[in-house]
Every structure is written in C-alpha cells, then in structure tokens.
Amino acid sequence: MSAVISENPAIVPADPDANVSDLLFDRVAATPDRPLFAVPDGDGWRDISAVEFERQVVSLAKGFVSAGVEPGDKIGFLARTTYDWTLVDFALFYAGAVMVPIYETSSSSQIEWILSDSGAVSVLVESAEHAERLSEVRANLPLIRTAWEMHSGDLDALVMAGASVSNDEITRRRGLAKSADIATLIYTSGSTGRPKGCVLTHGNFVELSRNSARSLHEVVEVEGASTVLFITTAHVFARFISILNIHAGVKTGHQPDTKQLLAALGSFHPTFLLAVPRVFEKVYNSAEQKAEAGGKGKIFRAAAHTAIEHSRLQQEGAKVPLAMRVKFALFDRLVYSKLREAMGGRIQYAVSGSAPLGPRLGHFFHSLGVHILEGYGLTETTAPATVNLATKSKIGTVGPSLPGVGLRLADDGEIEVRGINVFKEYWRNPEATAAAFDGDWFKTGDIGSLDADGFLTITGRKKEIIVTAGGKNVAPAALEDPIRANPIVGQVVVVGDQKPFISALVTLDPEMLPTWLQNNGGRPAMSLAEAAKDDAVRAEVQKAIDRANATVSRAESIRKFTILSTEWTEASGHLTPKLSIKRNVIMDDFADDVAALYSVPENTANISLA
C-alpha cells in the first residue's frame, strides 16, 4: 500500500484558460524592450527584444496559416538547438498548431515512426542532410502534405507568403487552446522499446513555468539572468527551460556544437547553465588533464580535494578549520578563478538533470561558486518534478518536489508523481497509459528515497535492478556513476542478473584518451582497440572500479570487467539523445562479451576481451 510522502501546493493559482502563447504575450506586455534572445554576430552576440521576437513569431505564424496549417494540426520539426528552434515553436503555438519535435540525430526509420504515429500533416527540417533522411521514407508517409527546409530559405518564404494574413486571425488562433488542450507531442527517447508519444498540455507548461519561476526566483527572475542552451531543444528538459525563460524574461543564447561551448560561454557570459552530468564530468576531467600536461596535476588534485572537503563541511554546517580556509583562498586564486573565467565568469547556478551527478562533482563546483541545482524528471513530467533550490539544497539529492507537484513511494521504493506537470496520456496507446498510472499517480519506474525534509534521492531504475544468483539486489547506477567519472572512461554498464557475481562492460572516451596517454607516458595515437589491451589503461580502469567497489558490499562489487574496442554513441544506437545508455540494446549487441565474463572461474584476474 503506497502512502503520500511529500506534496507541495502550487504557489501560483491555476488558470484554466491559459495557453503557452500567453507566456510570450504577457512578457511583451511587461517588458517589451528586454532582450529575450541573443544570436551570434561576428565574434559577439546581437540582442533580440521581447517585442521583436513576438513580431517575428507572428510573421512566421501567418506563413504557416497561409500554407494551410489548421488549428490542431500536428507539425513535425527536426532541427538543432538554435534561435530558430524556439521561433518555430512559438510560431506554431500562435498558429494554433501542435509541434511534434524529432531529434536531429534521428534515423530515417525513427523519423518515419514519429511522423506516422503522430499523424503529422507537415514537417519542417533544418538542413539538406535532414531532408535526405526524410526523403528515404517520404513515400511511406501519405499524410505529409508539405515538407519545408530551413537552410533552403523556406522560413523566409513562409513569412513572405503570410503577409496577407490578418493580425486578427493570429489573435483568434492564439486564443483557441485552453489549459487542458494538447500543446505538444513529445516522443520518449526510447531507452527501452519503441518511443511512445507523450501528450503534454498547455497547462503542463504554463503552470509549471509559473510555479518554477517563483520557486527558482534567484536563478531566473533576477536582473540580467541569462543562459546558453546547448542541450537539444527537441528534448523536454531544454524545451521546458526555453519556455520558462520567456516567461521569466531570461536572455537565451544557443550553441548546438558542444565543441564550441567554452568559446560561447566566454563571449556570452551566462549567469546559469542547463546541463547533464556528463558535461560537468568533461569540464572537470579536461581541466585535470590540462593541469597534468602543464606539470600542475598535483596542484589541481590538491585544489579539487580542498574544494570538495570545504563544500562538505559547509553543507554539514560544520566550522571550516583555519588551515583549510587559507588553502581554499590560495587555490581560489590559482585554480578555481581560472575555471570560473573559462565558463564565462558569471555563472552562479547550473541546473543538472537526466542522470545522477554524484556528490564529488556537486561539491567541487559548489566551491567554484557554481551552485549545481540537481533535479529530476521525465518526458512524462514535462521535465522537472523536483529540483534543489537556491535557498536550500542538498548535494547528492535531486531536491524537493516543485510547487504543485506531489511525490510518493510505493512499497518497493518506486517513485510516483502527480500534479501540474504530469502528462495527459500516451498518444493512441490507452493500454500503456493505464499501466503507467495508479489513479492520478504516474509510476516513474525509478527507485528512490525521501528524507525528513522531502528531498528525493534517486537510487536506480526499477527495471534495471540486478538480482544476482545469490539473491542480492544491485542498483547499477551506484557503481556506474563513479566509474564514469574517470577521465578515460566513456561509458560503463554493470551486468550480473542471475549470475554468481557482478561484472562490467567498459568503453573508453576517445576525446580524453589521447591526453591521458600523453600525460602518462603512453602513445597518444593509440587506437581504442590497442588501448583496450594496454596495461596502463587497464590499470586506470581498475582504479576507477576499485573506487566504486569501496562504496558497496562485497556481494555488490564488480569482480570482473572487459574494455571494449568500440564506443557507445547515439549514432551507434547505444545512447539516447540525452546520453542515457540503452541497456537492453547493449545487452543484446554485446551478449557474447557478457557471456565471456562468466565463462572462466571468478578468481581469475580481470580480463580484457577487446
């Protein structure tokens, strides 16, 4: 029998007549000249005000109307994270249509499934390469009347064609949708099985934006708040933040190429970031290896240790010893300040989601002056269900529920959510919808615990819990997260269901590996296959596994591992667009590697099967 554990009432009254377009309309009325966006302009950025953004939105909305888009029509959209993404998003809202976002890395078969299942009647893609993927399956999509391509000038052509549409028609269409109506149809990233369409309503976005802005007032409602989005806006996490930013008046820039992210941060100077844990791991590991290459690795590690301990003492409310305060001040000048400057010099907060961050990185960045507010949510919860607050946070947790959101734990620890953020249903899938709910409580499939203050800690995925032959329950994430923090580790999957002991499949990070090899006397040009068999590389992976094993019991520890000669990527089909592992696909594709781990007695040395 489940019991309600933690429920926070909404702090902004619900408006049953509101829709997402009202958030922009109200922002323009309140601060018409405030910069809502900045777009790349030479070596800098050019601001776009709220009133100018809405003018462009209305012009493009007229174009969609002139092209025959009707209220309620589903329109597919496949593009990278740019200013134009949100422009199209709001133009479709103003035209009364329903966007169906598609990840820009999606294969032709994935594009076909989403457009077919959703019943989309038109589709907009960004580039010729995207158009080529669409063309491969276009014959199987009889409902698609029109396909536009942004890079070929189709947005400008739409604007020109819509010049004769009246402002009154856009005003009429903009007001058609109510809170309970569908706002968008977002397909799950498909870490298990075929993606399902999540029906998110206007109320999900409006009420969550209004309550989240108040809850995160210190982050998004302060003068000069700004951010650079680089996570794909096709994912609900970045999509929600882009809508929240319009409501709160945050200036948003975009950088779809993560290799250019540091340069973008340096010129944009954002006040907060939205990121996944892998980004923070990369920042830390890159800084560590750069220091190592410059002969300052020992100083960096000492600085990192001091930062983590300093933050831990602060969180515990303990007094920081004088000696540590002196060391901290020294390292702040030598190390921390340089990292802050590399991230633009103004970042005070970072909102992290999609996977556990881990206390080590949370404490490290906190001492840098970057307060990482870890949160938790799914597509079905319009992204955030919980988030740590600027005024009260606990590193290692994903925070309390947002206003208007309730949490409860089932007897087996499964997290259940209800409230303003919970989706309406799975599109055309009543069976899956019924299975996902217990009354009005959505069953997340995640396992967690709540402390006395209502702060949630995620311990694993219900379907991913490993039960060894000896009956021991093991949550893979508890082992995988600390191993993945090692600079040369790309990804790791813990295995051992119904096996006598726990093992792991490990891939190497091709970006970090050459630097690490250079710093450790190896050959930087070594291939992944060669590195997988290299003694020094294997010893480094063993160190990472030993650290993870130190946090669990002997029965839960990793006894064997194999380093694969390949990497897992979104393109290979082993990662989702938000970089979560597709565990079932990996287990199928690497079944022989798993079998080999258990083909010899357990007391042999760890082996590499690369």
C-alpha positions in Angstrom: 0.0 0.0 0.0 1.5 3.3 -1.1 1.3 6.4 1.1 1.6 10.1 0.2 5.1 11.2 1.3 5.7 14.7 0.1 3.4 17.2 -1.7 4.0 20.9 -2.2 1.0 23.1 -3.0 1.1 25.4 -6.1 2.1 29.0 -5.2 0.6 30.4 -8.4 -3.2 29.9 -9.0 -4.0 27.8 -12.0 -5.6 29.5 -15.0 -7.8 27.0 -17.0 -8.0 29.4 -19.9 -4.2 30.0 -20.3 -2.0 28.5 -23.0 1.7 28.7 -23.8 1.4 31.6 -26.1 0.1 33.7 -23.2 3.6 33.5 -21.6 5.2 35.4 -24.5 2.2 37.8 -24.8 2.4 38.7 -21.1 6.2 39.0 -21.3 6.0 41.5 -24.2 3.3 43.5 -22.3 5.5 43.6 -19.1 9.0 44.3 -20.6 8.8 44.8 -24.4 12.3 46.0 -24.8 14.0 43.4 -22.6 16.4 41.2 -24.6 14.9 37.7 -24.7 17.5 36.2 -27.0 20.9 36.9 -28.4 22.1 35.4 -31.7 25.7 35.0 -32.9 27.0 38.2 -34.6 30.7 38.1 -35.7 32.7 37.5 -32.5 29.9 38.6 -30.3 26.1 38.4 -29.9 23.2 40.6 -31.0 20.2 41.0 -28.7 16.6 40.4 -29.8 14.0 42.1 -27.6 10.7 40.6 -26.5 8.7 42.7 -28.8 10.9 41.9 -31.8 10.8 38.2 -31.1 7.0 38.3 -31.0 6.9 40.3 -34.2 8.9 37.5 -35.9 6.7 34.9 -34.3 3.6 36.5 -35.6 5.0 36.8 -39.1 6.0 33.2 -39.2 2.7 32.1 -37.8 1.0 33.9 -40.6 3.2 32.0 -43.0 2.1 28.7 -41.5 -1.6 29.8 -41.8 -1.1 30.8 -45.5 0.5 27.3 -46.1 -2.7 25.6 -44.9 -1.8 24.7 -41.4 -5.0 24.4 -39.4 -5.6 24.6 -35.6 -4.7 21.3 -34.0 -2.6 20.1 -36.9 0.5 18.1 -36.0 3.7 19.5 -37.5 6.9 17.5 -37.3 10.1 19.5 -36.6 13.7 18.3 -36.9 16.5 20.8 -36.2 19.4 21.6 -34.0 19.3 23.8 -30.9 19.3 27.4 -32.4 17.3 30.6 -32.1 15.1 29.4 -35.0 14.0 26.4 -33.0 12.1 28.5 -30.4 11.0 30.9 -33.1 9.3 28.0 -34.9 8.0 26.6 -31.6 6.1 29.8 -30.7 5.0 30.5 -34.3 3.2 27.1 -34.2 1.7 28.0 -30.8 0.4 31.3 -32.3 -0.9 29.5 -35.3 -2.8 27.0 -33.1 -0.8 24.0 -34.3 0.8 21.2 -32.3 4.6 20.6 -32.7 6.0 17.1 -32.8 9.7 17.5 -32.2 12.2 15.0 -33.6 15.8 14.6 -32.5 18.1 15.9 -35.2 20.2 12.8 -35.0 17.1 10.5 -35.6 17.4 7.8 -38.3 15.0 7.6 -41.2 13.1 4.8 -39.6 12.7 6.8 -36.4 11.5 9.8 -38.4 9.0 7.6 -40.2 7.7 6.2 -36.9 7.2 9.5 -35.2 5.6 11.3 -38.2 3.4 8.3 -38.9 2.3 7.5 -35.3 1.6 11.2 -34.5 -0.5 11.8 -37.7 1.6 14.8 -38.7 0.4 16.6 -41.8 3.6 18.7 -42.5 7.2 18.6 -41.4 10.0 21.2 -41.2 13.6 20.2 -41.2 16.8 22.3 -40.8 19.2 21.1 -43.4 19.6 19.2 -46.7 21.1 16.3 -44.8 17.9 16.1 -42.7 15.8 16.4 -45.8 17.7 13.5 -47.3 16.8 11.3 -44.4 13.2 12.3 -44.6 13.1 11.6 -48.4 14.1 8.0 -47.8 10.7 7.4 -46.0 8.5 10.1 -47.5 6.7 7.5 -49.7 5.6 5.8 -46.5 4.0 9.0 -45.1 0.9 9.7 -47.1 -0.4 12.2 -44.5 2.5 14.6 -45.0 1.3 17.3 -47.4 4.3 19.7 -47.1 7.9 19.5 -46.2 10.0 22.7 -45.6 13.7 23.0 -45.3 15.1 25.9 -43.2 18.5 26.1 -44.9 17.0 26.5 -48.3 15.2 29.7 -47.2 11.7 28.2 -46.6 11.2 30.2 -43.3 11.7 33.5 -45.2 9.4 32.2 -48.0 6.7 31.4 -45.4 7.0 34.9 -43.9 6.6 36.5 -47.3 3.6 34.2 -48.2 1.9 35.1 -45.0 2.0 38.8 -45.4 -1.7 38.9 -46.4 -2.9 37.0 -43.3 -4.5 39.4 -40.8 -3.3 40.0 -37.2 -6.9 39.3 -36.1 -6.6 35.7 -37.4 -3.4 35.1 -35.5 -5.0 36.6 -32.3 -8.0 34.3 -32.8 -5.9 31.2 -33.3 -3.6 32.1 -30.4 -6.5 32.1 -28.0 -8.1 28.8 -29.1 -6.2 26.4 -26.9 -7.1 26.1 -23.2 -5.0 24.7 -20.4 -6.3 21.1 -20.8 -5.6 21.0 -24.5 -2.6 19.3 -26.1 0.4 21.7 -26.5 3.0 19.2 -28.0 3.5 15.6 -28.6 7.0 14.5 -27.5 8.2 11.0 -28.1 10.3 9.3 -25.4 13.9 8.9 -26.3 13.4 5.1 -26.5 16.0 3.7 -24.0 13.6 0.7 -23.8 11.4 -0.3 -26.8 9.8 1.8 -29.4 9.3 5.5 -28.5 5.9 6.4 -27.1 4.2 9.8 -27.7 3.7 11.8 -24.6 0.7 14.2 -24.7 1.8 17.4 -22.8 -0.8 20.0 -22.3 -0.7 23.8 -22.3 -1.4 23.7 -18.6 1.6 21.4 -18.0 3.9 24.1 -19.4 2.1 27.2 -18.2 1.5 26.1 -14.6 5.0 24.5 -14.3 6.7 27.6 -15.7 4.8 30.0 -13.5 5.5 27.9 -10.3 9.1 27.0 -11.2 9.9 30.7 -11.8 8.8 31.6 -8.3 10.5 28.6 -6.8 13.8 29.4 -8.7 13.4 33.1 -8.3 17.1 33.7 -7.5 18.1 31.9 -10.7 15.7 33.1 -13.4 13.9 36.2 -12.1 16.9 38.3 -11.2 18.1 41.3 -13.3 20.4 40.2 -16.1 19.7 36.5 -15.9 20.9 34.7 -19.0 21.9 31.3 -20.3 23.3 29.5 -23.3 21.3 26.4 -24.4 23.2 23.6 -26.0 21.2 20.5 -25.0 18.8 19.6 -27.8 15.5 21.6 -27.6 13.8 18.5 -29.0 14.2 17.1 -25.5 11.6 18.1 -22.9 14.4 19.4 -20.5 15.7 22.1 -22.8 12.2 22.7 -24.3 10.8 23.5 -20.9 13.7 25.8 -19.9 13.3 27.7 -23.2 9.6 28.3 -22.4 10.4 29.1 -18.8 13.0 31.7 -19.9 10.4 33.5 -22.0 8.0 33.6 -19.1 10.7 34.8 -16.6 12.4 37.2 -19.1 15.8 35.4 -19.2 18.1 36.2 -22.1 18.8 33.0 -24.0 21.6 32.2 -26.5 22.2 28.9 -28.3 25.2 26.8 -29.3 24.4 23.5 -31.0 28.0 22.5 -31.3 29.3 21.4 -27.9 32.9 21.6 -29.1 32.3 25.4 -29.4 30.6 25.6 -26.0 33.5 27.0 -23.9 34.1 29.8 -26.6 30.4 30.6 -26.5 30.3 30.8 -22.7 33.4 33.0 -22.8 31.7 35.5 -25.1 28.1 35.3 -23.8 28.9 35.3 -20.0 25.7 33.5 -18.9 24.5 33.6 -15.3 23.3 30.0 -15.2 23.6 26.8 -17.3 21.4 23.9 -18.1 23.4 20.7 -18.5 23.6 16.9 -18.0 26.2 15.4 -15.6 28.4 14.3 -18.5 29.1 18.0 -19.3 30.3 18.6 -15.8 32.5 15.5 -15.9 34.0 16.7 -19.1 34.8 20.1 -17.7 36.4 18.6 -14.6 38.4 15.9 -16.5 39.6 18.3 -19.2 40.8 20.8 -16.5 42.6 18.0 -14.6 44.3 16.6 -17.7 45.3 20.1 -18.9 46.9 20.7 -15.5 48.6 17.4 -15.7 50.0 18.2 -19.1 51.4 21.5 -17.7 53.1 19.8 -14.8 50.5 21.1 -12.3 48.4 17.9 -11.9 49.4 17.6 -8.2 48.3 21.1 -7.5 44.9 20.6 -9.3 44.2 17.4 -7.4 45.0 19.1 -4.1 42.8 22.0 -5.1 40.0 19.6 -6.0 40.3 17.7 -2.7 40.2 21.0 -0.8 37.2 22.2 -2.7 35.2 19.1 -2.1 36.0 19.0 1.7 35.3 22.7 2.1 31.9 22.3 0.5 31.1 19.2 2.5 31.9 21.0 5.8 29.7 23.9 4.7 26.8 21.7 3.8 27.0 19.9 7.2 27.1 23.3 9.0 30.5 22.5 10.5 33.2 25.0 11.1 35.8 25.1 8.4 39.3 25.0 10.0 41.6 27.9 9.6 44.2 25.9 7.7 41.6 24.8 5.2 40.3 28.4 4.8 43.8 29.5 4.0 44.4 26.7 1.5 41.0 27.4 -0.1 41.8 31.1 -0.6 45.1 30.2 -2.2 43.5 27.6 -4.6 40.7 30.0 -5.4 43.3 32.4 -6.8 45.4 29.7 -8.5 42.8 27.2 -9.8 39.1 28.0 -9.1 39.1 31.5 -10.6 40.6 30.3 -13.9 37.8 27.6 -14.2 35.2 30.3 -13.4 36.6 32.5 -16.1 36.7 29.7 -18.6 32.9 29.3 -18.1 32.3 32.9 -18.8 33.0 34.4 -15.3 29.4 35.0 -14.3 27.8 31.5 -13.8 26.3 31.3 -10.4 23.9 28.3 -10.9 23.7 25.2 -13.1 20.6 23.1 -13.3 21.5 19.5 -13.9 19.3 16.6 -14.9 18.8 13.4 -16.8 21.2 11.3 -14.6 22.7 11.5 -11.2 25.6 14.0 -10.9 27.4 12.5 -7.8 28.3 14.4 -4.7 32.0 14.7 -5.7 31.3 17.0 -8.7 28.5 18.7 -6.9 30.8 19.8 -4.0 33.7 20.6 -6.4 31.6 23.1 -8.5 29.9 24.5 -5.4 33.3 25.6 -4.1 34.0 27.2 -7.5 31.0 29.4 -6.9 28.8 27.4 -9.3 25.8 26.1 -7.3 24.6 23.0 -9.2 20.9 22.5 -8.6 20.3 18.9 -9.4 16.8 18.0 -10.4 14.7 15.0 -11.5 12.0 14.4 -14.1 10.9 12.6 -17.2 9.2 13.5 -20.5 6.0 12.4 -18.8 6.5 15.1 -16.1 7.2 17.9 -18.6 10.8 17.6 -17.3 11.2 18.7 -13.7 9.3 17.1 -10.8 11.9 18.0 -8.2 14.8 20.4 -8.1 17.2 21.7 -5.4 16.6 25.4 -4.5 19.0 28.3 -4.5 17.9 28.9 -0.9 18.1 25.3 0.3 19.8 22.4 -1.5 21.4 19.1 -0.5 24.2 17.8 -2.8 23.6 14.2 -3.6 19.8 14.7 -3.8 17.6 15.9 -6.6 15.8 18.3 -4.3 12.2 18.6 -3.1 9.1 18.5 -5.3 8.3 21.7 -7.2 5.2 23.7 -6.1 2.1 21.9 -7.4 3.8 18.5 -7.5 3.4 15.5 -5.2 5.7 12.6 -4.6 5.0 9.2 -3.0 7.0 6.0 -2.8 5.4 2.6 -3.4 6.3 -0.4 -1.2 9.2 -1.3 -3.5 10.5 2.2 -3.5 9.2 3.2 -6.9 8.8 7.0 -7.2 5.3 8.1 -8.2 4.4 11.7 -9.2 1.2 13.7 -9.6 0.5 17.3 -10.1 0.6 20.2 -12.6 3.5 18.7 -14.6 2.2 15.2 -15.2 1.3 14.4 -18.8 -2.2 13.6 -20.0 -1.7 10.3 -21.8 0.4 8.3 -24.2 -0.8 9.1 -27.7 -3.1 6.5 -29.2 -1.9 4.0 -26.5 -4.6 3.5 -23.8 -3.0 0.3 -22.6 0.4 1.9 -21.9 -1.4 4.9 -20.3 -3.4 2.6 -17.9 -0.3 0.7 -17.0 1.6 3.9 -16.2 -0.9 5.3 -13.6 -2.2 4.3 -10.2 -5.2 6.6 -10.0 -3.7 10.1 -10.7 -0.2 9.0 -9.7 2.3 8.4 -12.5 4.6 5.5 -11.9 8.0 6.6 -13.0 9.9 3.3 -13.0 12.6 4.9 -10.9 13.6 3.9 -7.3 14.3 6.4 -4.7 14.1 7.6 -1.1 12.9 10.7 0.7 14.4 12.4 3.7 12.6 14.2 6.5 12.7 17.5 4.5 11.1 15.9 1.4 14.4 15.8 -0.5 14.5 13.0 -3.0 17.4 10.7 -3.8 17.4 8.5 -6.9 18.9 5.1 -6.3 18.2 3.4 -9.7 15.7 2.3 -12.3 13.2 -0.4 -11.2 13.7 -2.4 -14.4 17.5 -2.1 -14.2 17.8 -3.6 -10.7 20.1 -6.6 -11.0 19.4 -9.7 -8.9 22.4 -12.0 -8.6 22.2 -15.8 -8.5 22.7 -15.4 -4.7 19.6 -13.2 -4.5 21.5 -9.9 -3.9 19.7 -6.8 -5.3 22.2 -4.4 -7.0 21.4 -0.9 -8.4 23.8 -0.5 -11.4 23.9 3.4 -11.2 25.5 3.3 -7.8 28.5 1.6 -9.4 28.4 3.1 -12.9 28.3 6.8 -12.0 31.6 6.9 -10.0 33.4 4.7 -12.7 32.2 7.0 -15.5 33.7 10.0 -13.7 37.2 8.7 -14.6 38.6 10.7 -17.5 39.3 7.8 -19.8 36.0 6.0 -19.2 33.4 6.8 -21.8 30.5 4.6 -20.6 30.0 1.6 -18.4 27.3 -1.0 -18.0 27.1 -3.2 -14.9 25.9 -6.7 -15.6 25.2 -9.8 -13.5 21.5 -10.6 -13.5 21.1 -14.2 -12.3 24.9 -14.6 -12.4 27.1 -15.6 -9.5 28.8 -12.1 -9.3 28.8 -8.6 -10.7 30.8 -7.6 -13.8 31.1 -4.6 -16.1 31.4 -3.6 -19.7 33.5 -0.5 -20.2 34.2 1.8 -23.1 36.9 4.4 -23.4 36.5 8.1 -24.1 38.1 8.8 -27.4 38.4 12.6 -26.7 40.1 12.3 -23.3 42.2 9.1 -24.0 45.0 10.8 -26.1 45.6 13.5 -23.5 45.6 10.9 -20.7 48.1 8.7 -22.6 50.3 11.7 -23.3 50.3 12.6 -19.6 51.0 9.0 -18.6 53.9 8.1 -20.9 51.7 6.3 -23.4 51.4 6.7 -27.2 48.7 9.4 -27.8 47.8 8.0 -31.3 46.8 4.6 -29.8 43.6 3.2 -31.2 40.7 2.2 -29.0 41.4 -1.4 -29.7 45.0 -1.0 -28.7 44.2 1.0 -25.6 41.7 -1.6 -24.5 44.6 -4.1 -24.2 47.1 -1.6 -22.8 48.3 -2.4 -19.2 48.4 1.2 -18.1 44.9 1.8 -19.4 43.6 -1.3 -17.8 45.2 -0.3 -14.5 43.5 3.1 -14.7 40.1 1.5 -15.3 40.8 -0.9 -12.4 41.4 2.1 -10.1 38.1 3.5 -11.1 36.4 0.2 -10.4 38.2 -0.1 -7.1 36.9 3.3 -6.0 33.3 2.3 -6.9 33.7 -1.0 -5.1 34.7 0.7 -2.0 31.2 2.2 -1.7 29.3 -1.1 -1.8 29.4 -4.5 -0.1 31.5 -7.4 -1.4 28.4 -9.1 -2.9 27.6 -5.9 -4.9 31.2 -5.2 -6.0 32.5 -5.7 -9.6 34.7 -8.7 -9.8 35.5 -8.6 -13.5 35.4 -6.2 -16.3 36.1 -6.0 -20.0 37.2 -3.0 -22.0 35.5 -2.9 -25.4 37.3 -1.8 -28.5 34.4 0.3 -29.6 32.5 3.3 -28.2 28.8 3.7 -27.5 27.2 6.7 -29.1 23.8 7.9 -30.2 24.8 7.1 -33.8 25.7 3.5 -32.9 22.3 3.1 -31.3 23.5 2.6 -27.8 22.8 6.0 -26.3 19.7 8.1 -26.3 19.9 11.8 -27.4 20.3 12.8 -23.7 23.2 10.4 -23.5 21.5 7.8 -21.4 22.5 4.2 -22.1 20.1 1.9 -23.9 20.8 -1.0 -21.6 18.7 -3.5 -23.4 20.3 -2.8 -26.8 23.8 -3.1 -25.2 22.9 -6.4 -23.6 21.8 -7.7 -26.9 24.6 -6.4 -29.0 27.4 -7.4 -26.6 25.9 -10.7 -25.3 29.0 -12.6 -26.3 31.2 -10.2 -24.3 29.0 -10.7 -21.2 29.0 -14.5 -21.7 32.8 -14.5 -21.8 33.0 -12.7 -18.4 31.3 -15.8 -16.9 33.0 -18.5 -18.9 36.0 -18.8 -16.6 36.3 -19.1 -12.8 35.7 -15.9 -10.8 39.0 -15.9 -9.1 41.0 -15.2 -12.3 42.3 -11.7 -13.0 40.1 -9.1 -14.6 40.2 -9.7 -18.3 40.0 -7.6 -21.5 38.1 -9.1 -24.4 38.8 -6.2 -26.8 
